[in-house]
Amino acid sequence: MINYPHIQEEVQAEIDSVVGSSKQPSVTDRENMPYTDAVIHEIQRMANILPLNLVRMTNKETTLDKYTFPKGTMVLPTLVSVLRDESIWETPHTFNPQHFLDQDGTFRKREAFLPFSAGKRVCLGEQLARAELFLFFTTLLQRFSFAPPPGVQPTLEYKLGATHCPKPYSLCAVPR
């Protein structure tokens, strides 16, 4: 959010409108907060913390598009190929919460949104993780505004390893 203060302000306005400042955010609030939900989804799409998924193996001959994989073929899915696919996302390399909103501002699910993997091996804790992300994010933005330290230009650079890990950075959390 320190990189997108205008988006942070919009999320905070929605939090103020739906939750207020005296009540704790609740998972049930999410259905009334499409913009905040869209921002969280877009953060997950862009962050792509685990760029390479676990190795899989085909249990039978499998055809995908025009390619056929014999039984026993090792497959290493890369979620970034879907999360940043130029044929699916309007602005695949840009942080854009509108990817998850329709023209009326209603939240829309996207089939290509797979931050928890896909198929039989999808993260079993996905629903809990979604709830926790919403509560954590909304509670922080309800109580604080985040900004870079004066004179510091924030960056989204990361260290690549088994995961995408942000490079060290500083931020200011100002109580609201």
Buried (B, 14 or more C-beta within 10 A) or exposed (E): BBEBBEBBEBBBEBBEEBBEEEEEBEEEBBEEBBBBBBBBBBBBBBBBEBBEBEEBEBEEEEEEEEEEBEEEEEEEBEBBEBBBEEEBBEEBEEBBBEBBBEEEEEBBEBEBBBBBBBEEEEEEEEEEBBBEBBBEBBBBBBEBBBBBEEEEEBEEEBEEEEEBEEEEEEBEEEEE
